[in-house]
Amino acid sequence: MLVQGNVAAPGDKSLTHRLLLLAGMAPGRSRLQGALTSLDARSTAKVLRLLGVPVTPLRPGKEVLISARGRFERPRQILHCGNSGTTTRLLLGLLAGHDFRATLTGDNSLRKRPMRRVTEPLARMGAQFDGKGGEAPDRLPLAIRGGGLHSLEWELPVSSAQIKGCLLFAGLAGGVPVSVREPSGRSRDHTERLLRSFGYRVEESAEGWLQFEPTGKLEPFDLEVPGDISSAAFLVGAALLATGGGLAITGVGLNPTRTGFLRVLERMGARITAIQTGERCGEPVGDLQVRPGPIYGTTVTAEEIPGLIDEIPLLAVLAARAMGRTHFHQVGELRVKESDRLGLLAENLRAVGALATVEGDTLVVQGKRTPPVGPVRTEGDHRIAMAFAVLGVVEGAQVRVDDLECAAVSFPGFDEVMRQVTGRRGR
Ligand code: S3P
């Protein structure tokens, strides 16, 4: 199948969440262009409205206006975060700085995801939770009462931009210093960059501590969100597996803490060029050019994982088409994503005839030349759905993804874009 054309990726999910939340705390009217309009982004907009922050509807191609007073108001309803872990964890950080009680919940998937990784350090800072035996709760629904925070020095149990962002946001909302250290590899640094742009001191010590000082001031802003490199990744994968053509993806964020998968693909022999064309939201943006071609197995180290955490499903399906074997080390964190991504990835790879095993926290995928054929069970996980849909590009493939609609969590219109670049007709 040919994959060709020139497309844009939807707005960056991580930046959209952070910018909506920061706009919700900046006194005055902020404006976002190119914001993501997916279900997850809408969850953030929805909870902001319940916190007394008017946000205009998130519609493709429309700017978003956020009118804020500088502090949230006590919500009169439960804050439903849908499928979005980022909404939940970042919001908990901001709520920790507010002296009122708020209850958060989410869908079936989100209610299974671990929250103690943020509630425990927030409780250390002085936030109160309704938990059994006074313990910091580990699951939604949960209620938080913030206010009167003190400073924090905290070693994260896993490298995670959601935990780091949550705690920096607590420092921001509570006006207290926060220092955090990640154990292995650096997670995406959008929060640090944004806070610095508002005059907050966020510095890294020689020992790897990220030190936040409440030295800045949030002001309303007018920003354009770059395209999401994590969504673009699926299009990159489709172009690589095609029998011919060439794809250009324009205006995507090229923050080096997000482009780890490009470095891995380069190592696998992929022909991809990334050209920076400018900056948006204080981050590099540019265009990707991808040509199909053979790829080879590689080893993805534990250190690299935080920089490509969302691209592992895609890299794993590509590894199933590569020559040789690929190891993904220390990917246990995938078990607590929107699904047990590690288990589901291995199961689905085998279901379409590929060779995949999980050995401890390592995923091993052996490339195979026969076309992928079989059913794929997504459990509503958007990235599993899109990764396996990409395999459908392979000549002779018959991959039946049980739910492609869940792609709308992060990539509204994914199926249409895939049809556009492959020239496939609608189903
Ligand atoms: C995100 C951080 C990552 C990532 C998620 C978005 C963020 O989660 O998987 O899609 O915007 O901070 P973790 O911090 O749990 O690794």
Residues whose N, C-alpha, C, O or C-beta is under 5 A from the ligand:
A	BS01	S3P	S14 T86 S159 S160 A161 Q162 I163 I309 D310
